[in-house]
């Protein structure tokens, strides 16, 4: 896969090569896209953001755009590429104002 297969503020069900080398299913919400990787939240795990290389995604099973009022908010400084240069995971809570949180 490459950058053109993904969009920001979109939910995906994917198959990806996890850090342990095994292919695993994942439900993700894409926050930010860089040239070689994206920052996404695993929606089936609580609070963790991951930097996922596009090459690690082997298959997109489902794609669903998120309405403006349901989009999760994270401060832009947390999504800055410099912050993620030497990092692959970060614990960060996020919510949607529309969800009352």
N, C-alpha and C positions, 0 to 999 in steps of 0.2 A: 504494500500500500504506500501511498505518498500523500502529501499535504492536500492535494486536490480532492481526495476522497472524503475529507472531513470539513465540518463547519463549526464555528463557535456557537455556544448556547444551543447545543443539540444533544439529544440523548442517543446513545448507541448501545446495541448489544453486539459484542465482538468476541472473536477468538483471538487471543494474544499469547505470545511467548513470555511467560512470567520470568522474573529474575532467576528462578531455579531451573530454567530451561524447558519446563513443561508447558504444553499448550493448555490454556485454561479459558473457560468462558468468563466474561465480565460484562457488567452493565456500567456504562460510564456516562458522565455529563462533561462535555468539553467546554472549558472556560477560555483557554487561550491557545493559539497555535503559533509555533515558532517554525523556523526553516526545516529542522530535522525531527522535531518532537512536538507534542502537545501536552498541556497541563489539563488533567481531567480528574474528576472525583469519581471514585468507585461508589455507585449509588447503593450497592448491596453491602458495603462496609461503612462504618460510621467515621466521618470526620477526616479521612485521609485524602490528600491530593497526591497524584502521581505524575511524574514526567514519563510519558510513554512515547517511545520512538515509533514513527510511522512504520518502519520496517518490522517491528515486533508484532504488528497486527496482521494476522493471516486471513481474516475473513470478517466482513460486516454482515451480521444477520439481520439487524433491524436498525432503522434510522428514524428519529422522530424529532422534528423541530419543536422548540419550547416557546410558547407565547410570551410576549414581552412582560406581562404581569407575573408570570410564573418563573422567570429566570432567577437563578441564584446569584446573590451578590457577594463578591470578594473584593477587598481593596486592591486597586491596580498595582500598588507597590508590592503586594504579595505575588502578583502574577508577572512581575518584571523578569525579563530574561536573565539579568545579572544575578538575581536571587536564586535562580534555578541552575546556574552554571555548574556547580559541584554537588547538586542535590538531586535525588530521584524520588523522594517522598517527604511529605510534610503533613502534620496533623493540623487541620484548620476547620473550624465549624463554619458552615454557610447556610443561609436560608433565603427564602423568598418573602418579601414584604407582603405579598398577596396571600401567603399562607398564614399570616398572623404571627410570625415569629421574628 
